[in-house]
Amino acid sequence: MIDWWRLIRGANLLIAAAGVLAGGWIVLGHLAFPKLLVFAAISGLGLGMVGNVVNDLQDADADRINHPGGERPIAAGRISRDTAYFLVWLGLLVGLGGAALVSGTQLLVGIAVLVLMLTYSPALKRTGWPGNVTVAAVAGLPPFYGALSVGRAGAGVVPWALAAWIHLARELVKDLQDEPGDRQAGRRTLPVRLGRPGAVRVTWTICLAFVPWAFALPLWARYGGSYYPIAALASLLVLWAATALRRDRLGRASILLKTAMVVGLVALVLGRTE
């Protein structure tokens, strides 16, 4: 079961579902589980599973170079491609079915997300930064997806923007980690195009630029005072990740950015539910 959990990126899926719920709570102003929000969270789990499994199916050859330790089950041969495709179909059923139970608009957004995810590995990933921006926008979408499900999509725009910003930094860190396999596969990622030092500078700059916007956007959206001290902690984690990045500690930088996402979600919810 541990290989299945790794393949679907179980921890990331739980964060995505929490992001959908957070988007709904931001709109509602309190913690609650109305059925439309729950359906949206389930839909997010399914769609996320599709994207993660398809990514590993497409990247199996590169993963054998970038992850020689065997942490990618398809590349290591511990999960068959037939099993992986079963999980893709299951994710499609859950993702689109859950969205359809919310509304037609939710289903259309889910289909659009699905199209972007399915074109990412075979096409967009090869383009470098356009692929990074696309996957960051999709990965940062859960709060907006949750807000949409309870009827106020606009309230999810600021959380979406902030989440996508951190995801963009993390995607660039992952490109630095995956440079050998991406270079062999002919992908024009930033480390391949700019060299490692240039890609580090760009990623470091994106991390630093996050900090002022983490305060400016919620201030503009009139978030409550509880948001700001917790957002300061999330910002410190992002700055810590930037420091780790400059010291070539990419694994630590990636973990710190993921932690900052979770802390940021807490800040956003508390800023609307105090």
Steps between C-alpha positions, in 0.01 A plus 500: 500500500792735559577496128142591415520786751823621340359471149190707569702742722262438789631781720468751216143384432406557863645852483302562179176381664574721800550788257156441347341494845694814595362681196148418611567603860642832381169569326277366779690677778493191721595133496223289352458208263208570266455220251602708196832588664559136596427391141747761376769374738441142382519624141832668578637172637401315183635760258823527695545123487460505123762770461752332730470154348506625141810705582680188625389300197638765265820556700600139566815516287618828649413381852740208464776763471370763742380257769735201492408409857175345379259746665297519178312165485431494125859583408622238750265237353313439826166618358394395151380745241165315489451564871596863452245540221234347726577773754473762225152379405397484865622857548306613194181344634542655844626837376242569231220324685557708811510820294178409319326457836589862583398686184548525126748783552702287743507221243624736227779626725588140589519405131721803426733402785506143373597610148787711633627214716484247217694729266760603758745208491489421126496862379509788747779362717734512202448874459662598830351796684158493323461149634609612847244782501225265379561233761531766773164648399338155506665396827398828664138468383343306796397809706332649193339162424357491851377860484334427166313203645324717759411775256766770542789425268636855533586442864740226390712718271739638764562157658549354152757766409700448821488120481603504133795726584642252752429212264692677225805527726469132591466395135822683419674326791378166363640593157837558663476156659398338172751676274698188391196307379334809350817583305515148359129513412549827310285713728572872502461558871664802662804306628554363149455839330666731751736263676474409865621837642254696284208277595590531868500881472157502336352265760659695787353823363152346476525386863599848617231670292234285666542671837362849424210358300413261783405811697392743227235281332317398822520861623333610178239223544444613862600184680472505878786557740545130578635448151816707532704334781447156347577636154823636647591144600421374149716780358789406729474142373519625141806710585656201672436299183674772298802475730504120466478541124809721490684234703397230249278324753220441255319230696477725804382792287221288351381383844506853639293630210243221545481583870453868414200404285330329794576786740377749240168316467454519876571874489250558220223308676557670835508836328140441387356300787611707804 
